[in-house]
Every structure is written in structure tokens, then in C-alpha cells.
Amino acid sequence: MAYQSINPNDGKLLKSFEHLSNAQLDQALATAESCFQRWKNKTYGERALILNKAADLLRAHGDDFARLETLEMGKRITEARGEVAFSADILAYYAQHAEAFLAPVQLQPKTGEAHVESSPMGVLFCVEPWNFPYYQLARVAGPQLMAGNVLVVKHAGCVPQCAIAFERLLLDAGLPVGAYTNLLISYEQSDRVIDDPRIQGVALTGSVAAGRSVAARAGQNLKKSTLELGGSDAFIVLDDADLDLAVPWAVWGRMYNGGQTCCAAKRFIVLDSVADEFLARFKTALGALKAGDPMDERTTHGPLSTEGALLQLLAQVDAAVKGGAKLLMGGQRIARPGSFMQTTILTDIQPGNPAFRDEFFGPVVSFYRVKTEDEAVALANDSDFGLGGSVWTRDEARGRRIASRIHTGMVFINNIDWADAALPFGGIKHSGHGRELGPMGIQEFVNKKLVRSGQVAAPV
């Protein structure tokens, strides 16, 4: 199917785009490889000039980028503006820090001298999702372009205009043709790209199923991959939590981006002594959200990204209820044009219920009561996913102890603020492997070459 841009607020088709032909795809890969031979020799300063210019252009035209995102995937306009600003921050962060992050590291051998130096790998293939149309691209473009790699990118089929706009942004900033190439290609053509000997690494953010497929293909070709997949993050509320702080964060953690965030709070695990009060306040706050046009700043509850996403979520809720879960509120689509779903709370979810294992990618809360701190940790860790999680307590030392026991790539204590370019992002288990952002993100696709010198006695 061709790439389609459909406004989820009213279901109207905005634009459609055809796939590239195989000949066009091969030409794009050839151009990328040719560009790499020149781009890898640019200085960090030369690359930084372009990335900083792109960041400046993003900020200067932030409203235009944000409106396009809201039209294509329904993100509320205030959140869209925030994403655009964060994307600019990521580009500027790596423009500033890349050289220091990749500086040679001196080693201390018994004799002679040695160091490890970093060099770019080549053309990377990036497969990115729709839920953060610019941030996901900036997250790979910032570090990898500064490292000296070049990118060919398959973005999600429902945000083609955002994909094209980001490529144009980088070209307008002075990036040479071939250093970043948007590919409007099919899933079958993605396999062709991974198989191509010019591709040196693969980065994917997406579903578990997509991760299995892409990682398997990359593995068959002996190519490095990074995966950022789904999540089912626990939001652990201890008996000494400040509910005035925890409840607003619970609403944001579940409802930011319409609940369509890998590291969203999804499983709310609350100690019995505060469960009734927390649930009552949480339910009231969720019920106060008002559905409306995501372009209107007064709207507090926007649509899901596509009609298909809405139908899948409704089916998951139905299956959970049939499996024995109780529907405390919501569970239906909202009676208005567009792909809107009611805020929903499920309780009494038992281990045999599909809801116990599944990820709900939308405004659905899974609520659990536990008796003890140990029970909360055990339940948090009883998940196929391992992306993030949070702990809510007035005792920060207690929060740190629990954070150390949670098996995820990220844990937050009394906040869920992951939106900082300096913080590495990623998970374990079915949430994937590798990290993006921070000092770690730029290290994923560089060759760490050992160079040893000095007088070393020849073996006898």
C-alpha cells in the first residue's frame, strides 16, 4: 500500500505517495555510499555547523513543523511544538558534544602505548515509527551524522509529509545530498536494503514483531542492530507517596501523546493503603479530559494516530474484559468524527488475562493493588518488556533502593522526565537492545579501533 497521510481528527485523506521503484532505491543507496566517502572526512566542526543550522531552522519554523505533525498523526498542537523543540535540542546537543564523546581513549598496557579511536561505519538503515515523527528522526540523525555516518531512513507509512519535511530541513541546512535520505519503500524493499552490502548497520524503533523481523534479517547479514521496541512501564505508588505530585504525573504519564508512547506509564501498581484514594483521584482527573480538535490548544484529549490503531485498542479492551478484567471507566470509541477513544481503566487483571502481558498503546490504564513493597517490585518485573518505570515515594533513598531492583533500561523516581538529550534511552527484554541519546547513543555505530604502539619484545 502506498504511503497515506490521513487526518485522524476527521478521517480525511490529505495526500498519498507511491513507493520508490527498485531502480530508484538502488540509486539512493549508491548516492548514500558515495556521500559517505566524503562525509566521513569532514571535521566535527564542519558537521556541527550544519546540525546547528538545522536546529535553528527547526526552532524558527516550529509552528509549521508542529502543525504538519498534528494533521498527520493527531498529536495535540502544544505537544507537537514541544516535540519540535526537543528535536532541535537533540541536533544541537550532538553538534556540541560529539567530538568529546568520540575522542580517543588512552589505555594503560604493561608496555608501550595504546588507545581506542572511533571511526564511522558507513551507511546506516533506520526504520522509524509514527508516534514521534521528528524526535525519532533527530534521535538517530543527530548522533550518527555527527559521528560521520550517513543515513537512509524508512519512516512510518502514515506520516510521509513529516518524513519529507525532516529530510528537506537537513538539506536546507546544508547537508549534502545522500547524507540523509528519506525512503518511501515497502516492507519487502526494507529487506532488500538490509541485505545490501553497502548497509553497515540497522536501527529500528517500532513493535516487537517489527523488531524480530528486522533484527533477524540484520543477523543473517551479520550486521549490527539496535532496537527500541514496546514497553509496559510500571508506575509504582508506595504508601508514603505524595499523591498531589503522583496523580498529575500519572495523568501525564498515561495520556501524553494520547497514550501512544513506548515509555508511557501503563501498569499502575499501588499499595493497598493508598489505592482507593489514588484511584479515585486518578479517575476524576482522567474523566476531566475533553476530546477535541488537536489543533485547538484547549483540547486535552486528542485522537489516536489512525483508525486501525483505535480498532486494535478497542479489541484489546474487549479481550481483557472477556478474560475477567473489570472495566472501571471508558472502553468505547468517542461518538464524534475521527479516531477517538474514551479514557479507560481496567482493574482485576489476572496473570491468565491477555491484558496482563500485552502493551496498550493508547489511553488505557491497567490498575493493580498490592500489599507490600516486595510484591510491587515482583509485579513490576513480571513483564516481557523492560523499557522504563517509575517509583513514587517521599523517601528518595527508598525510591533508589526499589529502582535498583526493577529490571528495565530506565527508572524514574517522583518524575517521568525522559525528555533530555543527555539521558540515554532504551530497554531490555522485549523492549529491545542498544541505547539512543546521551553519550551512549553516539557509540552504537562507530568502530572502536585499538591502536597499539611502542617497543614490545618479540616472542621467543
C-alpha positions in Angstrom: 0.0 0.0 0.0 1.2 3.5 -0.8 2.1 5.9 1.9 -1.1 7.7 3.1 -1.4 10.9 5.1 -4.8 10.8 6.8 -6.0 13.4 9.3 -7.1 11.2 12.4 -9.2 14.1 13.6 -11.7 13.7 10.8 -10.5 10.7 8.8 -9.9 12.7 5.6 -7.1 11.8 3.2 -4.6 14.6 2.9 -2.1 13.2 0.5 -0.8 9.8 -0.8 2.7 8.9 -2.1 3.8 5.9 -4.2 6.7 3.7 -3.3 10.1 4.1 -4.9 10.9 1.7 -7.6 13.7 -0.8 -7.0 15.8 1.2 -9.5 15.2 4.4 -7.6 16.0 2.7 -4.3 19.3 1.3 -5.7 20.2 4.8 -6.9 19.5 6.2 -3.5 21.8 3.7 -1.9 24.5 4.4 -4.4 24.3 8.1 -3.7 24.4 7.5 0.1 27.6 5.3 -0.3 29.2 7.9 -2.5 28.3 10.7 0.0 29.8 8.7 2.9 33.2 8.7 1.3 33.2 12.4 1.5 31.2 13.0 4.7 33.4 10.8 6.8 36.3 13.1 6.1 34.5 16.2 7.3 35.7 17.7 10.6 33.4 17.7 13.6 33.3 21.5 13.3 32.1 21.3 9.7 29.4 18.8 10.6 28.3 20.8 13.6 27.8 23.9 11.5 25.1 22.0 9.5 23.5 20.4 12.5 23.3 23.6 14.4 21.8 25.3 11.3 19.1 22.5 11.2 18.3 23.1 14.9 18.0 26.8 14.3 15.6 26.2 11.3 13.5 23.8 13.4 13.1 26.4 16.1 12.4 29.3 13.6 9.7 27.3 11.8 8.5 25.3 14.8 4.8 26.1 14.3 4.9 24.9 10.7 6.5 21.6 11.6 4.2 21.1 14.6 1.0 21.8 12.5 2.1 19.2 10.0 2.6 16.6 12.7 -0.8 17.4 14.2 -2.5 17.0 10.9 -0.8 13.7 10.1 -0.9 11.8 13.4 -3.2 13.8 15.7 -0.7 14.9 18.3 -2.1 17.8 20.3 -0.6 21.0 19.0 1.1 22.0 22.3 2.7 18.6 22.5 3.8 18.8 18.8 5.5 22.2 19.5 7.3 20.6 22.4 8.5 17.7 20.3 9.8 20.0 17.6 11.8 22.0 20.2 13.2 18.8 21.7 14.2 17.6 18.3 16.2 20.8 17.8 17.8 20.4 21.2 19.0 16.9 20.2 20.6 18.1 17.0 22.4 21.0 18.9 23.4 18.6 21.7 25.4 16.3 19.4 26.8 19.2 17.4 28.3 20.5 20.7 29.4 17.2 22.3 30.1 14.7 19.5 33.8 15.4 19.3 34.3 14.9 23.0 32.2 11.8 23.1 34.3 10.2 20.3 37.7 11.4 21.4 40.4 8.7 21.6 40.6 6.9 24.9 44.0 6.2 26.2 44.7 2.8 27.7 47.4 1.6 30.1 49.1 -1.5 28.7 52.0 -3.0 30.6 54.4 -1.9 27.9 54.2 0.6 25.1 51.2 2.8 24.4 47.7 2.1 23.3 44.4 3.9 22.6 41.0 3.2 21.2 39.8 5.5 18.4 36.3 5.8 17.0 35.5 5.9 13.3 32.2 5.9 11.4 30.8 2.6 10.0 29.2 3.8 6.8 25.6 3.8 5.5 23.0 3.0 8.2 19.4 2.0 7.6 16.9 3.5 10.1 13.3 2.3 10.5 11.2 4.7 12.5 7.7 4.9 13.9 4.9 7.5 13.6 4.3 8.4 17.3 7.1 11.0 17.4 7.6 11.9 13.7 10.5 14.3 14.3 12.0 13.2 17.6 12.6 9.7 16.4 14.4 11.0 13.3 16.5 13.5 15.3 17.4 10.7 17.8 19.3 8.9 15.0 20.3 11.8 12.8 21.9 13.9 15.5 24.4 11.4 16.8 25.1 9.4 13.6 25.6 12.3 11.3 28.0 13.9 13.8 29.8 10.5 14.0 30.4 10.6 10.3 27.8 8.0 9.2 25.2 8.7 6.6 21.5 7.5 6.9 18.8 6.1 4.7 15.5 6.1 6.5 12.2 4.4 6.2 9.6 6.3 8.2 6.1 5.1 9.1 3.5 4.9 6.3 1.1 7.3 8.0 3.5 10.3 8.4 5.0 10.7 4.9 4.8 14.5 4.9 6.7 14.7 8.2 9.3 12.4 6.8 9.8 14.5 3.7 9.8 17.7 5.8 12.7 16.5 8.0 14.8 15.5 5.0 14.2 18.9 3.5 15.1 20.5 6.8 18.6 18.9 6.7 19.1 19.7 3.1 18.2 23.3 3.7 20.7 23.4 6.5 23.4 22.4 4.1 23.7 18.7 4.5 25.0 17.1 1.2 22.6 15.0 -0.8 23.0 11.4 0.2 23.9 12.1 3.9 20.3 11.7 4.9 17.8 10.1 2.5 14.1 9.5 3.2 13.0 6.3 1.5 9.3 5.8 0.7 9.6 2.0 0.4 7.7 -1.1 1.2 8.4 -3.8 3.9 9.7 -6.1 1.1 12.1 -3.4 -0.1 13.3 -2.9 3.5 14.6 -6.5 3.4 16.4 -5.5 0.2 18.0 -2.6 1.9 19.2 -4.7 4.9 20.6 -7.3 2.5 22.5 -4.6 0.5 26.3 -4.8 1.2 26.5 -1.0 1.4 24.4 -1.0 4.6 26.6 -1.4 7.7 24.1 -1.2 10.5 20.3 -1.1 11.2 18.5 0.9 13.8 14.8 0.3 14.4 12.2 1.8 16.7 8.8 0.0 16.5 6.8 -3.0 17.5 8.1 -6.3 18.9 7.1 -8.0 15.7 9.0 -5.5 13.6 12.0 -5.9 15.9 12.0 -9.6 15.5 11.8 -9.3 11.7 14.4 -6.6 11.2 16.9 -8.0 13.8 16.7 -11.5 12.2 17.4 -10.0 8.8 20.3 -8.0 10.1 21.6 -11.0 11.9 21.5 -13.1 8.8 23.7 -10.4 7.2 26.0 -10.2 10.2 25.1 -6.5 10.7 24.9 -4.6 14.0 21.4 -3.6 15.0 19.8 -1.5 17.7 16.1 -2.0 18.7 13.8 0.2 20.7 10.5 -1.7 20.9 7.5 -1.5 23.1 7.1 -1.1 26.8 4.7 -1.8 29.6 6.1 0.5 32.2 5.1 0.2 35.9 4.1 3.3 37.9 4.7 2.1 41.5 2.9 4.2 44.1 4.2 3.4 47.6 2.3 4.0 50.9 4.2 7.2 51.6 3.8 8.8 48.1 2.8 12.4 47.7 -0.5 12.0 45.8 -0.6 15.7 44.9 2.5 15.0 42.9 1.8 11.4 41.8 -1.7 11.9 40.4 -0.9 14.7 37.9 2.2 12.8 36.7 0.0 9.6 36.4 -2.3 11.5 34.1 0.6 12.9 32.0 2.4 9.5 32.1 -0.5 7.7 30.7 -2.1 10.3 28.4 0.9 12.2 26.9 0.8 11.8 23.2 -2.6 10.2 23.5 -1.0 7.3 25.5 0.9 6.4 22.3 4.4 6.3 23.9 6.7 3.3 24.3 7.8 4.6 27.8 4.3 5.7 28.9 3.1 4.7 32.3 0.9 1.7 31.6 0.7 -0.6 34.6 -0.3 1.3 37.8 0.9 -0.7 40.8 -0.4 0.9 44.1 0.0 -0.2 47.7 -3.4 -1.0 49.3 -3.2 1.7 51.9 -3.4 4.5 49.3 -5.0 2.6 46.4 -8.6 3.8 47.0 -7.6 7.5 47.2 -5.2 7.3 44.3 -7.7 5.5 42.1 -10.5 7.9 42.9 -8.3 11.0 42.2 -6.9 9.4 39.1 -10.3 8.5 37.7 -11.6 12.0 38.3 -8.6 13.6 36.6 -8.9 11.3 33.6 -12.6 12.0 33.3 -12.0 15.7 33.2 -10.1 15.4 29.9 -12.0 16.8 26.9 -11.8 15.3 23.5 -11.5 17.8 20.6 -9.6 19.0 17.6 -5.9 18.5 18.4 -5.1 21.8 16.6 -7.1 23.6 19.3 -4.9 24.5 22.3 -7.9 24.0 24.6 -8.1 20.3 23.7 -6.9 18.0 26.4 -7.7 14.6 24.7 -6.8 14.1 21.1 -7.4 11.2 18.6 -5.3 8.1 18.1 -3.0 8.1 15.2 -5.1 6.0 12.8 -8.4 4.2 12.6 -6.5 0.9 12.7 -4.8 1.9 16.0 -8.2 2.7 17.5 -9.8 -0.6 16.4 -6.9 -2.6 17.7 -7.1 -0.9 21.1 -10.8 -1.5 21.3 -10.3 -5.2 20.5 -7.7 -5.4 23.3 -10.0 -3.9 25.9 -12.8 -6.3 24.8 -10.4 -9.3 25.2 -9.3 -8.1 28.6 -12.9 -7.9 29.8 -13.8 -11.3 28.4 -10.7 -12.6 30.2 -12.1 -11.4 33.6 -10.9 -7.8 33.9 -13.3 -5.2 35.2 -14.0 -2.1 33.2 -14.0 0.8 35.7 -14.5 3.5 33.1 -14.4 4.1 29.3 -13.7 1.2 26.9 -15.5 2.7 23.9 -14.8 5.0 21.0 -16.0 8.5 21.4 -19.1 9.4 19.4 -17.6 12.1 17.2 -15.7 12.1 13.9 -12.1 10.9 14.0 -10.3 8.1 15.8 -11.0 9.0 19.4 -11.2 6.6 22.3 -12.5 7.1 25.8 -10.0 7.2 28.7 -10.2 3.7 30.1 -9.3 2.0 33.4 -9.1 -1.8 33.7 -8.8 -3.5 37.2 -8.7 -7.0 38.5 -6.3 -8.2 35.7 -5.1 -11.7 36.5 -2.0 -13.4 35.0 -4.0 -15.5 32.6 -5.6 -12.5 31.0 -4.0 -11.3 27.8 -4.0 -7.8 29.3 -1.5 -8.9 31.8 1.2 -9.3 29.1 0.1 -7.0 26.3 1.0 -3.4 25.7 -1.9 -1.0 25.4 -0.7 1.8 23.0 -3.3 4.4 23.9 -5.4 5.8 26.7 -5.9 2.6 28.7 -4.9 2.2 32.3 -4.1 -1.2 33.9 -4.6 -0.9 37.6 -3.2 -3.3 40.2 -3.4 -3.4 44.0 -0.5 -4.9 46.1 0.0 -5.4 49.8 3.8 -4.9 50.1 6.8 -3.2 48.5 8.2 -6.5 47.6 5.0 -7.5 45.9 5.1 -4.3 43.9 8.6 -5.0 42.7 7.8 -8.5 41.7 4.7 -7.5 39.7 6.7 -4.7 38.0 9.3 -7.2 36.9 6.7 -9.8 35.8 6.6 -8.4 32.3 8.0 -9.4 28.9 9.0 -5.7 28.5 11.8 -3.8 30.2 11.8 -0.2 28.9 11.2 2.1 31.9 9.2 2.6 35.1 8.7 5.0 38.0 8.6 4.9 41.8 6.6 7.4 43.9 7.6 7.9 47.5 8.5 10.8 49.8 11.6 8.8 50.8 14.1 9.2 47.9 16.5 6.6 49.4 13.7 4.1 49.5 12.9 5.0 45.9 16.5 4.4 44.8 16.6 1.0 46.5 13.5 0.0 44.6 14.7 1.5 41.3 17.8 -0.7 41.6 15.6 -3.8 41.8 13.5 -3.0 38.8 14.6 -4.8 35.6 14.3 -2.1 33.0 16.6 0.2 31.0 15.3 3.3 32.8 13.7 4.1 36.1 12.4 7.5 37.4 11.8 8.5 41.0 9.0 11.0 41.6 9.0 12.1 37.9 8.9 10.6 34.4 11.0 13.2 32.7 12.9 11.4 29.9 12.9 14.4 27.6 16.6 15.4 27.9 19.1 14.8 25.1 21.8 14.0 27.7 19.9 10.9 29.0 20.3 7.5 27.3 17.1 5.9 26.2 16.5 2.2 25.7 15.5 -1.0 27.4 16.0 -4.8 27.8 14.0 -8.0 27.2 11.3 -7.4 24.6 11.9 -3.7 24.8 15.0 -4.2 22.7 18.7 -3.6 22.9 21.1 -0.7 22.5 20.7 2.9 23.5 19.9 6.2 21.9 20.7 9.7 23.1 23.2 10.8 25.7 26.9 9.9 25.5 25.9 6.2 24.8 23.8 6.9 21.8 26.6 8.1 19.5 28.7 5.0 20.4 26.4 2.4 18.8 27.5 2.6 15.2 31.2 3.5 15.4 34.2 1.2 15.0 36.2 1.1 18.3 39.6 0.5 16.9 42.5 -0.4 19.2 45.8 1.1 18.2 48.9 -0.1 20.0 52.5 1.3 19.5 55.9 1.2 21.3 58.7 -1.2 21.8 57.4 -4.6 22.7 59.8 -7.5 22.9 59.4 -10.1 20.2 58.2 -13.5 21.3 60.9 -16.1 21.7 
